[in-house]
Amino acid sequence: MDGEGGWRSTIRVYLFDIDGTLIDAGGAGRRAMTAAFAEAFGIDQPFQAFDLLGRTDLNIAWEVCERHLGRRPEPQALERFFQAYLARLERELQVGDGYRVLPGTRELVQRLAGSPDALIGLGTGNLAAGARLKLARTGYSERFSFGGFGDDGPDRAAVLRKGVERARAREPRAAPDPRDVWIVGDAVRDVEAAHAIGATAVAVASGWQDADVLRAAGADWTFASMVEFDWWLSEGATGGEERADGPDRA
């Protein structure tokens, strides 16, 4: 339904993943976390035969310690690990090469940030402090004033629920229908977590899983990149006319 002046009576909430969706950090996060595991727990090569895609930082810490140490870390040890990780991450982002803002993200973020029908935040497995570090070079990090983060728990669906909760605390008209929450990510776990909270899953094949994999996981909309997602939105998709088959532009 449209409100006065053609505005929607409700506001669509967009929660964005970071790595592989908004940016490619050039492996900075993996290098920083590998060094932090060695420093905090004496674990070398923590990610052998370990799939990082779509996991939260807390889940990664728990599972790596369980595999290598046979137990989850104590809270104080976990805090030391994350402090070491964030310090390493900041350095890696400063000195490492390969960092890039993914095509189309600036335009899309600016478009949605200027829309009265949209509220944008983050739905990421990164710690909140890690998310800020990774987005600092994008030029649009200030547009994301809320979100769900890896600090909020090990389960990605719980992270997204927290992001939605914070969106609704900011704006009472935000997504009363869960389908008006659009989760934008590049991994199967993003799709699964979106559906776990009843949200719409928008998949972009800009990361490490291709469009066929994302489509097979049940993404409601699949795009080759943010460029195409932005184009689609600019053509009027913000009006809420959703199609069950999706555009499948990838």
C-alpha positions in Angstrom: 0.0 0.0 0.0 1.2 3.5 -0.8 0.9 6.4 1.7 0.5 10.0 0.9 2.7 11.3 -1.9 3.2 7.8 -3.2 5.4 6.7 -0.3 4.9 3.2 1.1 3.1 3.0 4.4 5.8 0.7 5.6 9.6 0.8 5.2 11.6 -2.0 3.7 14.7 -3.0 5.7 17.8 -4.0 3.8 20.5 -5.8 5.8 23.8 -6.2 4.0 26.5 -8.7 4.4 30.1 -7.3 4.0 32.7 -9.7 2.7 32.0 -10.7 -0.9 28.9 -8.5 -0.9 30.1 -4.9 -0.3 33.8 -5.4 -0.3 36.6 -7.8 -1.0 39.1 -7.3 1.8 41.9 -9.1 -0.1 42.2 -11.8 2.6 42.9 -9.4 5.4 40.4 -11.0 7.7 41.6 -14.5 7.2 45.3 -13.5 7.7 44.4 -11.5 10.8 42.4 -14.3 12.3 45.0 -16.9 11.5 47.6 -14.8 13.4 45.3 -14.3 16.3 44.6 -18.0 16.7 48.4 -18.6 16.8 48.9 -15.7 19.3 45.9 -16.5 21.6 45.7 -20.3 21.5 48.8 -21.6 19.8 46.7 -22.9 16.9 48.5 -23.0 13.6 46.7 -23.5 10.3 43.2 -23.1 11.9 41.3 -23.2 8.7 42.4 -26.5 7.1 39.3 -28.2 5.7 37.2 -25.5 7.3 34.5 -23.5 5.4 34.5 -19.9 6.5 31.7 -18.7 4.2 28.8 -17.0 5.9 29.9 -17.9 9.4 29.9 -15.5 12.3 33.2 -14.6 14.0 32.0 -16.1 17.3 31.0 -19.4 15.5 34.5 -19.5 13.9 36.2 -19.1 17.2 34.1 -21.7 18.9 34.5 -24.3 16.1 38.2 -23.9 15.6 38.9 -24.2 19.3 36.7 -27.3 19.5 38.5 -28.9 16.6 42.0 -28.1 17.8 41.7 -27.9 21.6 38.7 -30.1 22.2 36.8 -27.3 23.9 35.3 -23.9 23.5 37.4 -21.0 24.8 36.7 -19.4 28.1 35.2 -15.9 27.9 38.4 -14.1 29.0 40.5 -16.1 26.4 37.9 -15.4 23.8 38.1 -11.7 24.5 41.9 -11.8 24.2 41.6 -13.6 20.9 39.2 -11.0 19.5 41.4 -8.1 20.7 44.3 -9.7 19.0 42.3 -10.3 15.9 41.0 -6.7 15.7 44.5 -5.3 16.2 45.9 -7.5 13.4 42.9 -6.8 11.2 43.5 -3.0 11.4 47.2 -3.5 10.4 46.3 -6.0 7.6 43.8 -3.5 6.1 46.4 -0.8 6.2 49.3 -2.6 4.6 47.8 -5.5 2.6 46.9 -5.1 -1.0 43.9 -6.5 -2.8 41.3 -4.5 -0.9 38.5 -3.3 -3.1 35.0 -1.9 -2.9 32.9 -4.1 -5.1 31.3 -2.6 -8.2 27.9 -1.0 -7.8 27.9 -0.9 -4.0 28.5 2.8 -3.7 25.6 3.6 -6.0 23.3 1.2 -4.4 24.0 2.3 -0.9 23.6 6.0 -1.8 20.3 5.2 -3.6 18.8 3.4 -0.7 20.1 5.8 1.9 18.3 8.6 0.1 15.0 6.7 -0.2 12.1 7.4 2.3 10.9 3.8 1.7 14.2 2.1 2.8 16.2 1.6 5.9 19.7 0.1 5.5 21.9 -1.7 8.0 24.3 -4.5 8.2 23.6 -8.2 8.7 27.1 -9.6 9.1 29.1 -12.2 10.8 31.8 -9.7 11.5 32.3 -8.3 15.0 30.8 -4.7 15.0 34.4 -3.3 15.4 35.6 -5.5 12.6 32.8 -4.3 10.4 33.7 -0.7 11.0 37.4 -1.4 10.1 36.5 -3.2 6.9 34.1 -0.5 5.7 36.2 2.5 6.7 37.7 2.8 3.2 34.4 2.5 1.3 33.3 6.1 1.6 29.8 5.0 2.7 30.4 3.4 6.0 28.5 6.1 7.8 25.3 5.1 6.0 25.1 2.0 8.1 24.1 3.2 11.5 22.7 -0.1 12.9 22.8 -3.8 12.2 23.3 -7.3 13.5 26.9 -8.4 14.1 29.0 -11.4 15.1 29.0 -10.0 18.6 25.3 -10.8 18.8 25.8 -14.6 18.8 27.2 -17.6 16.9 24.1 -18.2 14.8 23.6 -16.0 11.7 19.8 -16.1 11.9 20.1 -14.7 15.4 22.4 -12.0 14.1 19.8 -11.0 11.5 17.0 -11.0 14.0 19.0 -8.6 16.1 19.5 -6.3 13.1 15.8 -6.3 12.4 15.0 -5.6 16.1 17.4 -2.6 15.9 15.8 -1.4 12.7 12.3 -1.5 14.2 13.6 0.4 17.3 14.7 3.2 15.0 11.6 3.3 12.9 8.2 1.9 13.9 7.1 1.5 10.3 10.1 -0.7 9.5 9.1 -4.0 7.9 6.0 -5.2 9.9 5.9 -8.1 7.4 9.1 -10.2 7.7 9.2 -10.4 3.9 9.8 -6.7 3.8 13.2 -7.5 5.4 15.6 -8.1 2.5 18.9 -9.8 3.4 21.6 -9.1 0.8 24.5 -11.5 0.8 26.8 -13.7 -1.3 26.7 -17.0 0.5 24.4 -19.9 1.0 24.4 -19.3 4.7 23.1 -15.8 4.0 20.1 -17.3 2.1 19.5 -19.9 4.8 19.6 -17.4 7.6 17.2 -15.0 5.7 14.7 -17.8 5.3 15.1 -18.8 8.9 13.7 -15.4 10.0 11.1 -15.3 7.2 12.9 -12.6 5.3 13.5 -12.2 1.6 16.9 -13.5 0.4 18.7 -11.5 -2.2 21.9 -13.3 -3.4 24.7 -11.6 -5.4 27.3 -13.8 -7.0 30.1 -11.3 -6.3 31.8 -13.5 -3.7 33.0 -17.1 -3.7 29.8 -19.0 -4.6 28.3 -18.8 -8.0 24.8 -17.9 -9.1 23.7 -21.5 -9.6 24.7 -22.5 -6.1 22.9 -19.5 -4.6 19.8 -20.1 -6.7 19.8 -23.8 -5.7 19.9 -22.7 -2.1 16.6 -21.0 -2.6 17.5 -17.4 -3.0 14.4 -15.3 -3.8 16.4 -13.0 -6.1 19.7 -13.8 -7.7 22.0 -11.2 -9.3 25.5 -11.4 -10.9 26.6 -8.3 -8.9 25.4 -5.3 -7.0 25.5 -3.4 -10.3 22.6 -5.5 -11.6 20.8 -5.4 -8.3 21.1 -1.6 -8.3 19.9 -1.4 -11.9 16.9 -3.6 -11.0 16.0 -1.4 -8.0 16.4 1.8 -10.1 13.8 0.3 -12.5 11.1 0.4 -9.8 11.5 -2.8 -7.8 11.3 -0.7 -4.6 7.6 -0.4 -5.3 7.2 -3.9 -3.8 6.1 -5.9 -6.9 7.9 -9.2 -6.1 7.9 -12.2 -8.4 8.2 -15.7 -7.2 10.6 -16.7 -10.0 13.0 -13.8 -9.4 14.9 -12.0 -12.1 17.8 -14.5 -12.2 20.0 -12.0 -14.0 23.2 -13.8 -13.1 
